[in-house]
Amino acid sequence: MGIDCGSEYTGYGVVEQDLHARLHCVTAGAVKLVARDSLELKLAKIYRELCAVIREFQPEVVAIEDVFYAVNAKSALKLGHVRGVAMLAVAECGLTVAAYAPLAVKSAVVGYGKAEKCQVQAMVARLLNLPQLPEPADVADALAIAICHLHTSATLTRMGAKA
């Protein structure tokens, strides 16, 4: 499962990889936050909805984007709150968190670490054989994070087998 933490939408996506290394989207969506709600209400909503998705779809691991540097300190702090609540939801459900840098996610999915959001959306739709682009972009980002984890763990497993 991938989670894309955001202050307006927090995207999530569960992706499976079959025995032939084909990727399949199990579910995807976003927790839409109401701008006028207080921070604690927003965080509680994210927590409840992510816990519900984890309980329903039972992923083996959850991946999120790693902390990155932001120009605006206030925005970075809000994202830190959302990320902390997402990690709490994952831990409360008994799962571990894998963290990936945004450049690593884009590189794993698009092949270019500085890809635009529309490129990520298009490639995620193509890799998962989706009939349309995932919307909002936060959903595509969450699916991209899940795909990044699947590709990374498969590579590490192959490398371990060769060693």
Phi, psi and chi 1 to 4 in degrees:
 res  aa     phi    psi   chi1   chi2   chi3   chi4
   1 MET       -  137.1  176.6  176.0  178.3      -
   2 GLY  -111.7  142.9      -      -      -      -
   3 ILE  -127.2  129.1  -61.8  174.3      -      -
   4 ASP  -109.8  107.0  178.8   56.2      -      -
   5 CYS   -76.4  130.8  -61.4      -      -      -
   6 GLY  -148.2  158.9      -      -      -      -
   7 SER   -87.3  -13.1   56.3      -      -      -
   8 GLU  -108.9  -45.7 -166.1  174.9  -28.9      -
   9 TYR  -131.7  138.9  -68.3   96.6      -      -
  10 THR  -113.5  111.2  -69.9      -      -      -
  11 GLY   -84.8  152.4      -      -      -      -
  12 TYR  -143.0  152.9   60.4   83.8      -      -
  13 GLY  -158.4  134.9      -      -      -      -
  14 VAL  -110.0  125.3  178.2      -      -      -
  15 VAL  -125.8  137.9  177.2      -      -      -
  16 GLU  -113.9  152.6  -72.3 -179.3  -24.0      -
  17 GLN  -119.7  126.0 -170.7  167.7   23.1      -
  18 ASP   -84.7 -178.3   66.1   21.9      -      -
  19 LEU   -64.2  -18.9  -64.1  173.3      -      -
  20 HIS   -98.2   14.2  -57.1  -72.6      -      -
  21 ALA    67.5   16.8      -      -      -      -
  22 ARG   -82.1  140.8  -72.3 -175.6  -61.1 -112.1
  23 LEU   -96.1  141.9  -60.6  170.2      -      -
  24 HIS  -135.2  133.0  -54.7  -82.3      -      -
  25 CYS   -82.6  120.0  178.1      -      -      -
  26 VAL   -85.1  -46.9  175.6      -      -      -
  27 THR  -159.9  157.4 -169.6      -      -      -
  28 ALA  -158.5  148.3      -      -      -      -
  29 GLY  -177.9 -168.1      -      -      -      -
  30 ALA  -146.5  144.9      -      -      -      -
  31 VAL   -87.9  112.1  179.9      -      -      -
  32 LYS   -90.7  125.7 -177.6  174.1  179.5    2.0
  33 LEU   -97.3  145.3  -58.2  174.6      -      -
  34 VAL   -90.6  121.4  178.6      -      -      -
  35 ALA   -56.6  -36.2      -      -      -      -
  36 ARG   -80.9  -10.6   67.4 -178.2  177.1  -83.5
  37 ASP   -69.1  152.3  -78.1   -8.5      -      -
  38 SER   -70.6  160.0   64.0      -      -      -
  39 LEU   -57.3  -42.8  177.5   61.2      -      -
  40 GLU   -65.6  -34.0   57.4  -89.0   18.3      -
  41 LEU   -68.5  -40.0  -71.6  176.2      -      -
  42 LYS   -61.9  -46.2  -68.8  175.9 -177.2  177.4
  43 LEU   -65.3  -39.0  -63.1  176.3      -      -
  44 ALA   -63.3  -40.2      -      -      -      -
  45 LYS   -64.5  -44.2 -179.2  176.2 -175.9  176.8
  46 ILE   -59.7  -46.7  -68.3  166.9      -      -
  47 TYR   -58.7  -51.7  176.8   80.8      -      -
  48 ARG   -60.5  -46.9  -78.4 -168.7  -47.6  -87.6
  49 GLU   -70.3  -38.5  -68.5 -166.1   28.2      -
  50 LEU   -66.6  -40.8  -70.7  178.7      -      -
  51 CYS   -60.3  -41.5  -77.0      -      -      -
  52 ALA   -63.0  -42.9      -      -      -      -
  53 VAL   -64.6  -43.7  171.2      -      -      -
  54 ILE   -62.8  -43.9  -67.7  168.1      -      -
  55 ARG   -65.2  -40.6  -76.9 -171.1 -153.4  105.0
  56 GLU   -70.5  -43.3 -178.8  176.3   -7.1      -
  57 PHE  -102.3  -11.2  -64.8   97.9      -      -
  58 GLN    46.3   60.3  -59.2 -179.3   -7.3      -
  59 PRO   -67.2  158.8   27.0  -34.6      -      -
  60 GLU   -82.1  -31.8  -66.8  175.0   14.7      -
  61 VAL  -150.9  156.4   68.2      -      -      -
  62 VAL  -121.6  135.0  177.0      -      -      -
  63 ALA  -116.3  140.3      -      -      -      -
  64 ILE  -135.2  165.1   64.0  174.2      -      -
  65 GLU   -73.8  142.7  -83.8 -170.5  -20.0      -
  66 ASP   -71.2  164.7 -147.5  -13.5      -      -
  67 VAL   -62.2  138.9  176.5      -      -      -
  68 PHE  -130.5  165.3   62.2   93.8      -      -
  69 TYR   -84.1  136.5  -62.9  100.9      -      -
  70 ALA  -122.9  149.5      -      -      -      -
  71 VAL   -71.0  -41.2  175.8      -      -      -
  72 ASN   -93.9  114.0 -177.1  -27.6      -      -
  73 ALA   -64.0  -37.3      -      -      -      -
  74 LYS   -64.5  -42.9 -168.2  172.7  179.9 -180.0
  75 SER   -64.7  -41.2  -65.4      -      -      -
  76 ALA   -62.8  -38.6      -      -      -      -
  77 LEU   -66.4  -43.0 -173.5   58.1      -      -
  78 LYS   -60.4  -45.4  -75.6 -179.7 -173.7  176.7
  79 LEU   -64.1  -34.9  -75.7  177.8      -      -
  80 GLY   -62.5  -39.9      -      -      -      -
  81 HIS   -62.0  -47.5  -70.4  -46.5      -      -
  82 VAL   -63.2  -43.8  172.7      -      -      -
  83 ARG   -62.0  -41.8 -170.7  171.2 -175.8  -88.7
  84 GLY   -62.6  -42.2      -      -      -      -
  85 VAL   -67.4  -39.1  165.8      -      -      -
  86 ALA   -62.0  -44.0      -      -      -      -
  87 MET   -65.6  -36.4  -67.3  175.8   79.3      -
  88 LEU   -63.3  -45.3  174.6   62.4      -      -
  89 ALA   -58.6  -43.4      -      -      -      -
  90 VAL   -63.3  -47.2  172.1      -      -      -
  91 ALA   -64.2  -41.0      -      -      -      -
  92 GLU   -63.4  -26.8  -78.4  -69.3  -48.6      -
  93 CYS   -89.9    5.1  -68.0      -      -      -
  94 GLY    80.1   21.3      -      -      -      -
  95 LEU  -109.9  165.7  -63.0  173.5      -      -
  96 THR  -102.3  160.6   57.8      -      -      -
  97 VAL  -113.0  130.8  173.0      -      -      -
  98 ALA  -106.2  132.9      -      -      -      -
  99 ALA  -113.9  138.4      -      -      -      -
 100 TYR  -131.6  139.7  -64.4   93.9      -      -
 101 ALA   -67.7  146.3      -      -      -      -
 102 PRO   -53.7  -38.2  -26.4   34.1      -      -
 103 LEU   -63.0  -38.1  -75.5  170.1      -      -
 104 ALA   -67.0  -39.6      -      -      -      -
 105 VAL   -63.3  -49.3  173.0      -      -      -
 106 LYS   -64.1  -39.1  -69.1  176.4 -179.6  179.7
 107 SER   -63.8  -41.2  -68.1      -      -      -
 108 ALA   -67.6  -32.2      -      -      -      -
 109 VAL   -97.1  -44.7  173.9      -      -      -
 110 VAL  -100.2  -27.6  179.8      -      -      -
 111 GLY    95.0    3.9      -      -      -      -
 112 TYR  -144.5  120.1  176.0   59.0      -      -
 113 GLY   -66.8  -16.9      -      -      -      -
 114 LYS  -112.3   29.7  -65.6 -175.6  179.9  179.7
 115 ALA   -62.3  151.3      -      -      -      -
 116 GLU   -79.1  159.5  -60.3  -69.2  -33.1      -
 117 LYS   -56.6  -40.5  -78.2 -156.0  175.7  -80.2
 118 CYS   -64.9  -32.3   61.9      -      -      -
 119 GLN   -69.1  -39.5  -67.9  172.4  -59.3      -
 120 VAL   -63.8  -46.4  172.7      -      -      -
 121 GLN   -57.6  -46.3  -77.6  178.0  -68.4      -
 122 ALA   -65.0  -42.7      -      -      -      -
 123 MET   -71.0  -37.7 -160.8   60.0 -174.9      -
 124 VAL   -61.6  -45.5  163.6      -      -      -
 125 ALA   -60.1  -39.3      -      -      -      -
 126 ARG   -70.3  -46.7 -174.8  172.7 -177.3  167.4
 127 LEU   -63.0  -33.6  -70.6  169.5      -      -
 128 LEU   -97.9    2.8  -64.5  173.2      -      -
 129 ASN    54.4   46.5 -160.4   25.9      -      -
 130 LEU   -84.0  146.1  -60.2  175.1      -      -
 131 PRO   -70.6  -21.0   22.9  -30.1      -      -
 132 GLN  -148.7  167.4   57.6 -165.6   27.9      -
 133 LEU   -66.6  138.0  -64.0 -179.5      -      -
 134 PRO   -67.1  131.8   -2.0    7.8      -      -
 135 GLU  -128.5  145.7  -70.4  -75.0  -15.2      -
 136 PRO   -67.4  177.8   27.3  -33.0      -      -
 137 ALA   -58.1  -26.1      -      -      -      -
 138 ASP   -63.3  -32.0  -51.8   81.9      -      -
 139 VAL   -68.5  -44.2  174.3      -      -      -
 140 ALA   -61.3  -40.5      -      -      -      -
 141 ASP   -63.9  -41.0  -69.5  -14.3      -      -
 142 ALA   -63.4  -43.0      -      -      -      -
 143 LEU   -64.3  -38.4  -70.2  166.4      -      -
 144 ALA   -62.5  -40.0      -      -      -      -
 145 ILE   -64.0  -41.9  -65.1  164.1      -      -
 146 ALA   -63.3  -43.4      -      -      -      -
 147 ILE   -62.9  -43.5  -67.9  167.2      -      -
 148 CYS   -56.2  -45.2  173.9      -      -      -
 149 HIS   -64.2  -43.8  178.2   71.8      -      -
 150 LEU   -60.9  -44.6  -72.8  169.2      -      -
 151 HIS   -65.4  -43.3  -74.0  172.0      -      -
 152 THR   -65.8  -45.7  -58.5      -      -      -
 153 SER   -67.7  -34.2   60.3      -      -      -
 154 ALA   -65.4  -41.3      -      -      -      -
 155 THR   -64.0  -45.2  -60.4      -      -      -
 156 LEU   -63.5  -37.4  -67.9  174.2      -      -
 157 THR   -64.8  -43.7  -60.3      -      -      -
 158 ARG   -63.2  -41.7  -77.7 -168.0  -58.2  -87.1
 159 MET   -64.9  -39.2  -72.1  173.8   56.6      -
 160 GLY   -65.7  -36.5      -      -      -      -
 161 ALA   -67.7  -34.3      -      -      -      -
 162 LYS   -76.2  -28.3  -71.1 -178.9 -179.3  178.5
 163 ALA   -77.8      -      -      -      -      -
